[in-house]
Amino acid sequence: QVQLVESGGGLVQAGGSLRLSCAASGSIFSFNVMGWYRQAPGKQRELVAAITTGGITNYADSVKGRFTISRDNAKNTVYLQMNSLKPEDTAVYYCNHNTVVVGKEYRYWGQGTQVTVSS
């Protein structure tokens, strides 16, 4: 089992910045992918950004150039720096941890943190 604890959400005006953090603990394997998803009211959960243990990143087109994902492997923590925030970025942001062990995928989720961007 992997436990994920998120922090850093809140209310910000359009154009502002926020930084989300997610600390993982428990049975963590050396190779994993951590990322952030978001879900706005009435919409499906979508990938925002993800990063492998080796630092390979993937971003949704809607956040490229504005958001930066990073991680500290020694602390098992992933960060999402969000700049130039827009009202459409308003959502609950969920931390995600993915790993594959002996061919079986294990996926874990944080409890979610609310990000609200006012216009």
N, C-alpha and C positions, 0 to 999 in steps of 0.2 A: 504494500500500500504506500501511496505517496500522498502527503498532505500539502496543500497549497494555501498560503495566506497572502492575500492581496492588500495593498494599501495605496493611497494617493489620489483617489477619485475626489470629485467635488464639483463646485459651481464656478464657472469662469466665463468671462465675456468673450465674444467672438474676437479672434485675433490673439487671444491669450495662449498660455501654455500650462500644461500639467505633466507630471511625471508619475507614472504608475510603477509599482514594484510588486513582485511576487516571489516569495521565498518558499522553496520546496524542502520538504523533510521526509524522512522515512526510507523506504527501499529504493534508492536511486541508483540506476545503472550508469556505467561510464558514458554510454552513448544514448542521448535522448534529444528530443526536439521540444522546446518550450515556445509558447506563443500566446498571443492575445486574440480573442474573439470578441465580438460585440453583438448585442441584440437590442434593437430599438423596438418600441411598442408596435405590435402588429406586423413585425418583420421577422424573417428567419435569422438565426445566428449566423454570422459571417466571419471569416478569417480577416483579421486586421494585419497581423505580422507574425512571423515565426522565425526561430533561429535554432540552428543545430548546436551541438556541443562544440563543434569545430568552427562555429562562427558564420556559417552560411545562412543568409537571410532571404526572406520572401515577404513581399508586401502586397497588400491589396492596391489596385491602381488608384483608388480614391484617396489613399494616404501617402503615396509616394512623394518624396520631397518635403513632407511636413512631419512625418513621424519617423522615429528612429528606435529600433529595437536593439538591445544589447544584453549581455549576460556576464555574470561573474561566476564561473564554474566552481571556484573555491567556496563560494557562499551558496551555491545552488539557487541563485537568484536571477531573475530576468527583469528587465526594465523596459518601459515604453515611454520615451520622451515624445510628447505631443505638442507641436508648435503650430501656430497659425490655425488654431481651432475654429471650426465652423459649427453653426447650429445643427447641421446634419450629422455631426460627430456625436451628438447626444445619444447615449445608449448605456446599457449596463455592460461593462467590460469584464470578461471572464479570462482568467489565466488558465492555460492548458499545458499539460505535461504528457508527452507521448514517448513510449519506448517499446521496443520489440524484444521479447525474450523467448528464445527457442521457437521462433516463428509465430509467436502469439503477440498481438498488439495489446498494450495496456494504455488506457487513456484516462487521465484524471482531470478534474475541473476544480477551480476555486469557487468561492461562494459568490463572487461577482462584486464589482464596485461601480457605483453610479457616477457617470460623467455627464454633466449638464452644461451646455454651451448656450448662453443667452445672446440674443441678437441686439 
